[in-house]
Amino acid sequence: MTTVGPLTLTHPAARVEHIGFHQSGHDGSQGQFTMESSAPSTVLEDRGRNTERTGAADVVVDPTAEIRSPVTGTVIRAGGYIPTATTRTTSS
């Protein structure tokens, strides 16, 4: 779980493996702060975006897990996302 100003964001799944905080691509993003009950987390390297280093988060969960909203409220904007990082796979 994290906090952003007066809001508490809950984990989006029953089991969260890890949270990777990073800079948001959106001006005005606010830093998030972990709580004691939060999953383990890492703050990633500066991306040169001039935003808070904890303004966005990638959350690692089981891909088959049910996902739920981390806050109550109304969605005011949604859209697609094109990742900028590449995914590496390893063979065993």
C-alpha positions in Angstrom: 0.0 0.0 0.0 1.1 3.5 -0.7 0.0 7.0 0.0 -0.3 10.0 -2.3 -1.2 13.1 -0.4 -4.4 12.3 1.5 -5.1 9.1 -0.6 -4.2 5.6 0.3 -3.7 3.3 -2.6 -4.3 -0.4 -2.0 -2.6 -3.3 -3.7 -4.3 -4.1 -7.0 -4.2 -7.8 -6.4 -4.4 -10.2 -3.4 -0.7 -10.9 -3.8 1.8 -8.3 -5.0 5.4 -9.5 -5.6 7.1 -6.2 -6.0 6.6 -2.5 -6.8 8.9 -0.6 -9.1 8.6 3.2 -8.6 9.7 5.4 -11.5 9.3 8.9 -13.0 5.9 9.5 -14.6 5.7 10.9 -18.2 2.9 13.2 -17.0 3.6 16.6 -15.4 1.8 17.0 -12.1 2.3 13.5 -11.0 2.8 13.2 -7.2 5.3 11.1 -5.3 4.0 7.9 -3.7 5.2 6.8 -0.3 5.1 3.1 0.9 3.4 2.0 4.1 4.7 -0.7 6.4 2.1 -3.1 4.9 3.4 -2.5 1.3 5.0 -5.1 -0.9 8.7 -4.8 -1.3 9.7 -1.9 -3.6 12.5 -0.3 -5.5 12.9 3.2 -6.8 14.3 3.0 -10.3 17.0 5.3 -11.8 16.2 8.8 -12.9 14.7 8.9 -16.4 15.4 12.6 -17.0 11.7 13.5 -17.0 11.7 16.3 -14.4 9.0 14.5 -12.4 9.0 12.8 -9.0 11.0 9.5 -9.0 8.1 7.8 -7.2 5.3 9.5 -9.4 4.5 6.2 -11.2 4.7 2.5 -10.3 4.9 -0.8 -12.1 3.3 -3.5 -9.9 4.3 -7.1 -10.3 1.4 -9.6 -9.9 0.5 -13.1 -11.1 -0.8 -12.6 -14.7 -3.8 -14.7 -13.9 -4.7 -12.8 -10.7 -7.9 -10.8 -10.4 -7.1 -7.1 -10.7 -9.0 -4.5 -8.7 -8.9 -0.7 -8.5 -6.5 0.7 -5.9 -8.8 3.6 -5.1 -12.5 4.4 -5.2 -13.8 7.1 -7.5 -14.6 7.8 -11.2 -12.2 7.2 -14.1 -11.7 10.5 -15.8 -9.2 9.4 -18.4 -8.0 6.2 -19.9 -5.9 5.2 -22.9 -3.4 2.9 -24.4 0.2 2.6 -23.3 3.2 1.6 -25.3 6.1 0.5 -23.1 9.5 2.1 -23.7 11.5 -0.7 -22.1 12.3 -4.1 -23.7 11.4 -7.3 -22.1 14.1 -9.9 -21.7 13.4 -13.5 -21.4 15.7 -16.2 -20.2 15.7 -19.9 -21.1 16.4 -22.6 -18.6 
